[in-house]
Amino acid sequence: MSDSSELDEGHRRFPPPWTVEPIQVKDANGQSLAYVYGRETQADADIAHVLTMDEARRVASNIAKLPNYLAANPEAHD
């Protein structure tokens, strides 16, 4: 382990503040079903190999549509 002086302000490896920007999918009772994460810009998403926020919103929207899809397509349950 490294010297504690490395933990002093200005020597942190991951400086604050940290941010997390999930899009949350909830059921009618408020139970969280899914969190979809993305980055604001395409460049940030490309660097991190993750979705953009727009893509994350579309994924979350499609997750939220699953109950209606499954009700209309009973054969899809298996």
Secondary structure, 3 states (H helix, E strand, C coil): CCCHHHHCCCCCCCCCCCCCCEEEEECCCCCEEEEEECECCHHHHHHHCCCEHHHHHHHHHHHHCHHHHHHHCHHHHC
